[in-house]
Amino acid sequence: MLEPWIIEQIRKREEDDRRRREQQPLIRMPDYPPPRDSSDEDRDDQDGPGGERGVVIISL
């Protein structure tokens, strides 16, 4: 049998972990079609939505 203070510490740690997981935002990334082979003759730079390509940096 564990000491009551040890059980309390475990319970607090589990609650803190659960709270941290709930607070983390979930950001879904859009699904884009796989890139075409670069050897395609008819390639136009409009593969992505809107033809824009780049990097998005999200700071929380």
Secondary structure, DSSP 4 states (H G I P E B T S, - for coil): ---HHHHHHHHHHHHHHHHHHHHS---PPPPPPPPPPTT-TT--S--SGGG---------
